[in-house]
Every structure is written in structure tokens, then in C-alpha cells.
Amino acid sequence: MVGALTAEARVVCKAGPGMPALRPEPRGCYAVVTSEACLASNGWREAAQALCKKYAAEIITYPEGKPGEMLPRLRATMPTYVCFLGWPEMCGRKFVVAAHRLMRQLDDDPYGDALWGIVTGYDAADALRQARLDEPLVIRRGATSMGSGLLKRLDSGFASDENRVTDFWTKDAGKTSVMHTAVSPDAARSLAEAFNTRPVDVFYTSGHATERDWQIAYNKPGGAFRHGDGTLFAQSTDGSRYPIWSPSTKVYLPAGNCLIGHIDGRDCMATAWLHSGGVGQMFGYTVVTFYGYMGWGTAMLFEDGRLSLSEAFFLNNQALLHQLATRYPEALAAMPEAFDSRDAAGLARGVAKGDRDALGLLWDRDTVAFYGDPAWTAAYPCESPVFGYRLEEEGGLWTLHVTVFREGGVRDPKWGVRPFAVVLPERVPAVREVTCDGLEAAVVTDRFALVPMPKDVRQGATVTVTFRGGQ
């Protein structure tokens, strides 16, 4: 059998129910990328030093305003993780777009070459707190604005509903029941009080948002979260304000929100979440979102439990690039810049040629930011993942065995069946001779493997991928 290995084969990595994947070792393959001026400033220098101490990282600097100049150093180093450390004023949409594109330029394939994140905040203390996070965060407590469904899988938490403004739910640790409360005039006060008194590990939001606010209800009055001087507060429809200070470490997934990931200055929603909201990692759109592949797709992969949040973000972006490469290869070279309504209209008429999927994939590809240390692990317990896998190596021959545990795989009503994807636990250079016994060709780079799944994939189905690596 192709790919059959002897008992001497090295089992590099495996994952399944109750057994989360081994992850790449950050020490010695981590780069801190920052401007010369930022590294020289008090507080920010300490954040860089904390990351270096934690990961034996290399610091790569660039002249102010010229991040592209560090590309030769990154190509020579080929880190698995890249942390962009910077003042909030440096981390706007243009920087996020440039980071996405830079991370695809370390080698010659069209895919991402490193897991990356931006460490920033309202002040240097926020960056230092993120840099010092060490113990993995296991998601057991949570909150959401999309109804009580999430609470059923968590030990404790609270929830509002963007479509029913007077509904609020809580779940206490050690309880199986979810308690419903009618609130008035909206959930703003209840959310603020819950954040101030109930530690949570994850928070999900959807609905309307900008750099200045998040609206608790969708298309109706229902209160909002806003910010001032780096601090979050909730404001009810009757004008009452409720300060929010929630220092427990958490991850924030504004999967369906426009603009909330855009740091357009020191004081904005993203920096307030990083400052008074206790956020250790978050992703968010820096543009108006209408397609949602990066937002909802990342959340879907994360909730499975096999991947950390940064892995889910990275691999979802690679799945997006695979969609472009296989369905719209001519669009890979398109590099829109403005991402405003005129730019969208031009893309729709030109590169996308009226195809909404092509337009949406291009719109999402480079515009979603990831904030936080990319090697820090936040993940759900790996209790019932959709896929299990085993990765083995012998004499430069690698074999990846994938098993489907859930009928239909990872299925989304908008984008169909999602592929299986995994970050390789070590860099595999010079990948070649890739074979796959599935219906479609697998993609294997030095950083990850992606295996497309058929539309009718059945529980118990297996796929085997083999490839060679090394010089």
C-alpha cells in the first residue's frame, strides 16, 4: 500500500476525541517584528523582551513606515510564528492588509507561510500582558449575543439575543439548567454587570458595529457597547451608562461584525477590548463585512475543539486561498487597496466578473486582523472533533491518515463542506510527490496540509495523504 510504514516509523502528531493535537514548538521558530522606534520606547521594549524570553525569539526591526524591508530577514529565518508588535497608531487597515500579504511572500507558493498576530493595545501594559500569557486557555465559560445555545456546551456563562432585546440568560457553574430573565429596556445593563462579575473565556458577537461601538440588537434599538479612554461601557436605550471592567483572560470572536477589528487610532473598540475587556486574542474585520468567510469560518473551525484560535484563523485563511486558487486562479494576483464601496464595485465588475463568491473571497482574504500572541493557545476541549488524524514520518516519507468522525464533515449552508486542515508540527521543507486517495488533490506546504472533502462525506470515511520532504 502506498504510504505503508514500518513499526520504526515516527508518529509525529495525532489527534482525536479527548486528544488535542500537538502544536509546533514556538521556541526558536518565533520572530518578533517591530519598528525601530517602537522597540526603543519604554513599555513596548519590555513586551518584545517578554516574547523573546518566552520563545527564544528573534527580533526583526524595520525603519518606521517601511515594514516591507524586513522581508529578506524573514525569508532567511522562516519562522513558524510571527508577532507584529506595534503602537495602535501603526496597526490600521493598511498594516493588516500588508501583514497578510507579507506572510505569503516567504516562499513561492500562494499560501501563508507563518501563523501571525499583532500585539498592541491602548497602552504598552496591554501589549506586555499579552506577551506574558503562558498557560493555555481552555474554553469552559462563555458569553454570546446570539441566544442561549452556546451555554448548553459550557460550564457557565451568559447570553443576550440580538433579535429579542429583553431576553437574557445565565448558567451557573455546576448547573445543567440555563436561567432566563426578562430585562428592561434592553440587555445593556445585564451584559455589563455579568462581565464585571462573571469571568468568561470566550465572547461571540454579531450584528452592526463600527470602530466606535457594537450594537447589542440587530436593526432595532437595543443598547450598545462603546468606549472612552480605552475603557468599555454599555449604554442602554434610556441613556444609562454602565462601565465594564472584565480583567479575566478571554478571547473575543466578533464573527459577524463590521469594522470592529479596525484600529483607526489609539482609542477604539478593539483597543478597549484589549485594555478593559481582558482580551488575550481576538480577530475582527477592518472593513464592512458582507460575505463572512473569514469571520464565521474561523469561529466554526475553532468551535470544533481540535484547533486553537490562532490555528483556526490561519487555516481558515488557507482554505479561502485554496478556494481562490482552484476556482478563481486569476484573482490571486488582485491586490485591492482602498476596500471602500468604489473599490468593491470595481472588483465586482473587473476581477470578480460579477461572481459574488469571487468578490467575497477577495474582500475577506486580507482584511481580517488577528490580535494577540499567535503561539499562545486558546482552545475548546477536544471532546468530539469532526476529524481525527495521525501523521507519521519515516526516511523523509510522510503519511497523513484522516478519519471523519461526523457525518457530512464540517458543513456550512453557505460554503458547503469545509476541508480538513492541520498545521504541521514542524517545518517540512521541499515538499514533493504529494498523493491523496481522496476525490480531490490535497495541498501540502512546508507549514500545513489541507485535504478537500467530498460533498457526501460519510462518518467513518478515511483519507490518506503521502508526501516527501527534505532536501
C-alpha positions in Angstrom: 0.0 0.0 0.0 1.3 3.5 -0.8 2.4 5.2 2.3 2.6 2.0 4.4 5.2 2.4 7.1 7.1 0.0 9.3 6.9 -0.2 13.1 10.0 2.0 13.1 8.1 5.0 11.7 8.0 8.1 13.8 4.5 9.2 15.0 4.8 12.9 14.7 1.4 14.0 15.6 -2.1 12.6 16.2 -5.4 14.0 17.4 -8.9 12.7 18.1 -11.7 12.7 20.7 -10.1 13.8 24.0 -6.7 14.2 22.4 -5.9 17.6 21.1 -3.2 18.0 18.5 0.5 18.5 19.4 1.4 22.0 18.2 4.6 23.4 16.7 7.2 24.2 19.3 7.4 28.0 19.4 10.9 28.2 20.9 13.5 29.1 18.3 11.0 29.4 15.5 9.3 32.7 16.6 10.0 36.2 15.3 9.0 39.5 16.9 8.7 42.1 14.1 8.6 45.7 15.2 9.7 49.2 14.1 13.0 50.5 15.4 11.2 53.4 17.1 8.7 51.1 18.9 11.4 48.8 20.1 13.2 51.8 21.6 10.2 53.1 23.6 9.5 52.2 27.2 6.9 49.5 27.8 6.9 48.3 24.3 10.5 47.2 24.5 9.6 45.2 27.6 6.8 43.5 25.7 9.3 42.5 23.0 11.7 41.2 25.6 9.0 39.1 27.3 8.2 37.4 24.0 11.9 36.8 23.4 12.3 35.3 26.8 9.2 33.1 26.4 10.1 31.7 23.0 13.8 32.3 22.5 12.5 34.6 19.7 14.4 36.7 17.2 13.7 40.4 17.0 13.5 41.8 13.5 13.2 45.5 13.2 12.3 47.8 10.3 12.5 51.6 9.7 9.3 53.5 10.7 6.7 53.1 8.0 8.6 50.5 6.0 7.6 47.1 7.2 8.4 45.5 3.8 12.1 46.0 4.5 12.2 43.0 6.9 11.1 40.5 4.2 14.7 39.3 3.5 15.3 38.6 7.2 12.0 36.7 7.5 12.8 34.6 4.4 16.2 33.7 5.8 14.7 32.8 9.2 11.4 31.2 8.0 9.7 31.3 11.4 6.6 29.3 12.2 5.2 32.2 14.2 5.4 36.0 13.5 4.3 38.5 16.1 4.0 42.1 14.8 4.5 44.4 17.9 3.4 47.9 17.4 1.7 51.1 18.8 -2.0 51.1 18.0 -1.5 54.1 15.6 0.7 51.7 13.5 -1.9 48.9 13.3 -4.6 50.2 11.0 -6.2 48.5 8.0 -3.2 49.1 5.7 -0.9 47.4 8.2 -3.3 44.4 8.5 -3.5 44.0 4.7 0.3 44.3 4.4 0.8 41.7 7.1 -1.5 39.2 5.3 0.4 39.7 2.0 3.8 39.7 3.6 3.1 36.3 5.2 2.5 34.8 1.8 5.8 36.1 0.4 8.3 34.0 2.4 8.3 31.3 -0.3 7.0 30.8 -3.8 3.6 29.2 -3.2 0.4 31.3 -2.9 -0.3 30.3 0.7 0.6 31.7 4.1 4.0 30.8 5.5 3.6 31.6 9.2 1.0 31.9 11.9 0.9 35.6 12.8 -0.7 38.0 15.1 -0.5 41.7 16.1 0.3 42.5 19.7 -0.8 46.0 20.5 -3.3 47.8 22.9 -4.4 51.1 24.3 -1.1 51.3 26.1 2.1 49.3 26.5 0.8 47.5 29.5 -1.8 45.8 27.3 0.9 44.5 25.0 3.0 43.3 27.9 0.1 41.4 29.4 -0.5 39.6 26.1 3.2 38.9 25.7 3.3 37.3 29.2 0.3 35.0 28.7 1.7 31.5 29.1 -0.8 28.9 30.4 -3.2 27.7 27.7 -6.8 28.9 28.0 -9.3 26.0 27.9 -12.7 27.4 26.9 -15.2 26.3 29.6 -17.0 29.6 30.3 -18.5 31.9 27.7 -20.8 34.7 26.6 -22.7 35.5 23.4 -25.1 37.9 21.9 -26.8 35.3 19.7 -29.1 33.5 22.2 -28.6 30.8 24.7 -27.5 27.9 22.5 -23.8 28.3 23.3 -24.4 27.9 27.0 -25.5 24.3 26.7 -21.9 23.2 25.9 -20.2 25.4 28.5 -19.8 25.0 32.3 -21.1 28.5 32.8 -21.8 31.8 31.1 -24.4 34.4 30.0 -26.1 35.4 26.8 -28.3 38.1 25.2 -30.2 37.8 21.9 -29.7 40.4 19.1 -33.2 39.7 17.8 -35.1 39.7 21.2 -33.8 42.7 23.2 -35.5 41.9 26.5 -34.1 38.3 26.8 -31.1 37.4 29.0 -29.8 34.0 30.1 -27.3 32.9 32.7 -25.8 29.5 33.6 -24.0 28.9 36.8 -21.0 26.5 37.3 -22.1 23.0 38.3 -25.6 23.5 36.9 -27.2 22.0 33.8 -30.1 24.4 33.5 -30.0 27.8 31.8 -31.9 30.5 33.6 -33.9 33.0 31.6 -34.6 36.6 32.7 -36.7 39.3 31.1 -34.7 42.6 31.2 -35.8 46.1 30.5 -35.4 48.2 28.4 -32.6 46.0 26.9 -29.7 43.8 27.9 -27.0 46.5 28.2 -27.0 46.7 32.0 -27.2 42.9 32.4 -24.3 42.4 30.0 -22.2 44.9 31.8 -22.9 43.5 35.2 -22.2 40.0 34.0 -18.9 40.9 32.5 -17.9 42.7 35.8 -18.8 39.8 38.0 -18.6 36.6 35.9 -15.3 35.5 34.4 -15.6 34.1 30.8 -13.2 32.6 28.5 -14.8 33.5 25.2 -17.3 36.1 23.9 -19.1 36.0 20.5 -20.9 38.9 18.8 -22.7 39.6 15.5 -24.8 42.4 14.3 -23.9 46.0 13.5 -20.6 47.5 14.7 -18.1 50.2 13.9 -14.7 51.3 15.3 -16.8 53.3 17.9 -19.5 50.8 19.0 -21.1 47.4 18.9 -24.9 47.4 18.8 -26.4 44.7 21.1 -29.5 44.3 19.0 -29.7 43.8 15.2 -31.6 46.5 13.2 -33.5 47.7 16.2 -32.9 49.8 19.4 -31.3 47.6 22.0 -28.4 49.4 23.5 -24.7 49.3 22.7 -21.2 48.8 23.9 -19.0 51.9 23.4 -15.6 53.0 24.6 -13.8 56.0 26.1 -10.2 56.5 27.1 -9.5 52.8 26.5 -12.4 51.6 28.6 -15.6 49.8 27.6 -19.0 50.8 28.8 -22.5 49.7 27.9 -25.2 52.2 27.1 -28.9 51.4 27.3 -31.6 52.8 25.1 -32.7 55.0 28.0 -29.2 56.7 28.0 -27.9 55.0 31.2 -24.2 54.1 31.1 -22.6 51.1 32.8 -18.8 50.8 33.0 -17.2 47.5 32.0 -14.0 46.2 33.6 -13.5 42.5 32.9 -9.9 41.6 33.5 -10.2 37.8 33.3 -8.3 36.5 30.2 -10.6 35.7 27.3 -10.8 35.5 23.5 -13.2 37.7 21.5 -14.8 36.5 18.3 -16.8 39.3 16.6 -17.5 36.9 13.8 -20.3 38.9 12.1 -19.3 42.5 12.9 -18.2 45.2 10.5 -15.2 47.3 11.3 -14.7 46.3 15.0 -11.3 44.9 14.2 -10.1 48.2 12.7 -7.7 50.1 14.9 -8.1 53.6 13.5 -6.4 55.3 16.4 -5.3 54.7 19.9 -8.9 54.8 21.3 -11.3 52.4 19.6 -13.4 49.3 20.3 -10.5 46.9 19.6 -8.1 48.6 21.9 -10.8 49.0 24.6 -11.4 45.2 24.5 -7.6 44.6 24.8 -7.4 47.1 27.7 -10.5 46.9 29.9 -12.0 43.7 28.4 -9.2 41.3 29.3 -8.9 40.1 25.8 -5.8 38.0 25.1 -6.6 37.2 21.5 -9.3 38.4 19.0 -9.9 38.7 15.3 -12.1 41.2 13.6 -13.0 42.8 10.3 -11.2 46.0 9.4 -13.8 46.6 6.7 -17.6 46.3 6.2 -18.4 42.6 6.0 -20.9 41.2 3.6 -19.5 37.7 2.8 -18.3 36.4 6.2 -15.9 33.6 5.1 -13.1 34.7 7.4 -15.3 35.6 10.4 -17.8 32.8 10.6 -15.4 30.3 9.1 -12.8 30.9 11.8 -15.4 30.6 14.5 -16.6 27.3 13.0 -13.2 25.7 13.0 -12.4 27.0 16.5 -15.6 25.5 18.0 -14.6 22.0 16.8 -12.0 21.8 19.6 -9.2 20.4 17.6 -7.6 23.8 16.7 -6.5 26.8 18.8 -8.0 30.2 17.8 -4.8 31.2 16.0 -4.6 27.9 14.1 -8.3 28.2 13.2 -7.7 31.8 11.8 -4.6 30.7 9.9 -6.1 27.5 8.4 -9.4 29.2 7.5 -7.4 31.8 5.6 -5.5 29.0 3.8 -8.9 27.4 2.9 -10.0 30.7 1.5 -6.8 30.9 -0.6 -7.4 27.3 -1.8 -10.9 28.4 -3.0 -9.4 31.2 -4.9 -6.6 29.1 -6.3 -8.9 26.3 -7.5 -12.0 28.3 -8.6 -10.6 31.8 -9.5 -6.8 31.5 -10.0 -6.7 34.7 -12.0 -7.9 36.5 -8.9 -4.9 35.5 -6.8 -2.9 38.4 -8.2 -5.5 41.0 -7.4 -4.4 43.4 -4.7 -7.2 45.9 -3.8 -6.1 48.7 -1.5 -9.0 51.0 -0.6 -11.7 48.5 0.4 -14.4 51.1 0.2 -17.7 50.9 -1.8 -16.0 52.1 -5.0 -13.3 49.5 -4.7 -15.9 46.8 -4.1 -17.8 47.9 -7.2 -14.6 47.9 -9.3 -13.7 44.4 -8.1 -17.2 43.2 -8.8 -17.0 44.4 -12.4 -13.4 43.6 -13.0 -11.6 40.7 -11.4 -14.8 39.0 -10.0 -16.7 39.5 -13.2 -20.0 39.6 -11.3 -19.3 36.4 -9.3 -20.3 37.1 -5.7 -18.1 34.3 -4.4 -15.0 35.6 -6.1 -15.7 39.1 -4.8 -16.4 37.9 -1.3 -13.3 35.8 -1.1 -11.1 38.6 -2.3 -12.8 41.0 0.1 -12.1 38.7 3.1 -8.7 37.5 2.2 -6.5 40.3 3.6 -8.9 42.4 5.7 -9.4 40.5 8.9 -7.0 41.3 11.7 -5.7 38.8 14.4 -4.6 40.4 17.6 -2.5 38.7 20.3 0.4 36.3 20.6 -0.1 33.8 17.8 1.7 31.0 19.7 -0.4 31.3 22.8 -3.1 28.6 22.9 -6.8 29.2 23.5 -9.0 26.2 22.5 -12.1 24.3 23.4 -11.7 20.9 24.9 -11.1 18.4 22.1 -14.1 16.2 23.1 -15.9 15.3 19.8 -13.9 16.8 16.8 -15.2 16.3 13.3 -11.9 14.8 12.2 -9.2 12.6 13.8 -5.8 12.2 12.2 -2.4 10.6 12.6 0.8 11.9 11.0 3.8 9.7 10.6 7.3 10.1 9.0 10.0 7.6 8.0 13.1 8.5 6.0 11.5 11.6 4.6 8.2 10.0 3.6 5.3 11.4 5.5 1.9 9.8 5.8 -1.3 11.6 7.0 -4.3 9.4 7.8 -7.5 11.4 8.3 -10.7 9.9 9.7 -14.2 11.5 9.5 -16.0 11.2 12.9 -19.1 13.2 11.9 -21.5 12.5 9.1 -21.1 15.3 6.5 -17.9 16.6 7.9 -17.7 20.4 8.6 -20.7 21.6 6.6 -21.8 25.2 6.2 -25.0 26.1 4.4 -23.3 29.0 2.6 -19.9 27.5 1.6 -20.6 23.7 1.7 -18.3 21.1 3.1 -15.1 22.5 4.5 -11.7 20.8 4.0 -9.7 19.1 6.7 -6.6 21.1 7.5 -3.8 20.9 10.0 -0.7 22.9 10.9 2.3 20.7 10.6 4.1 20.3 14.0 7.4 21.1 12.4 8.5 22.7 9.2 8.8 20.3 6.3 10.9 21.8 3.5 10.9 20.9 -0.2 7.5 19.1 -0.2 7.1 17.0 -3.2 5.4 13.8 -4.5 2.1 14.5 -2.9 -0.5 11.8 -3.3 -4.1 11.6 -2.0 -6.6 8.8 -2.1 -9.5 11.3 -1.8 -11.6 12.6 -4.7 -9.6 15.9 -4.9 -5.9 16.7 -4.7 -4.5 17.6 -1.3 -2.5 20.7 -0.7 0.7 20.3 1.3 3.1 23.1 2.0 6.0 23.3 4.5 3.5 24.7 7.1 0.2 22.8 6.7 -1.8 20.1 4.9 -5.3 20.7 3.5 -7.5 17.8 2.4 -10.7 18.7 0.4 -13.7 16.6 1.4 -16.5 15.4 -0.9 -20.0 16.7 -0.6 -21.3 13.4 0.6 -18.5 12.5 3.0 -19.7 9.8 5.4 -18.9 9.1 9.1 -16.0 6.7 9.3 -14.6 7.6 5.9 -10.8 7.8 5.7 -8.3 9.6 3.5 -4.6 9.0 3.2 -2.1 11.6 2.0 1.6 10.9 1.4 4.3 13.3 0.6 8.1 13.6 0.8 10.0 16.4 2.4 13.6 17.4 3.0 16.4 18.3 0.6 
